[in-house]
Amino acid sequence: MAVPRKFKLLGIEYTVSVISSRDWKRPRVVGYLDAEKCHIQIKKARGDVTEQTFWHEVAHVMLTTMGREDLSSNEEFVDLLASMIHQVLATSEH
């Protein structure tokens, strides 16, 4: 599965940038959601890590959109939710 350049959630368009390790400017994180600008930044990684990071940030978008900042601020919960979404999509057979 490729990480999209953009997507919409409830009619709001979000853009996504995958940034090389060399150009990444956030040393303590591998993904970042700028909710005001509707933009996600992801540090490029090997294997499924980039995809997993994308879904982690999308989980933040979804929870924040639902007004559940309490859940969105719980990184352990967000990571588990994102892992489950990613696994369903990555293993789906059509």
ABEGO torsion letter per residue (X at the ends): XBBBABBBBGGBBBBBBBBBAAABABAABABBBBAAAGBBBBBBBBEAAAAAAAAAAAAAAAAAAAGBAAAAABAAAAAAAAAAAAAAAAABBX
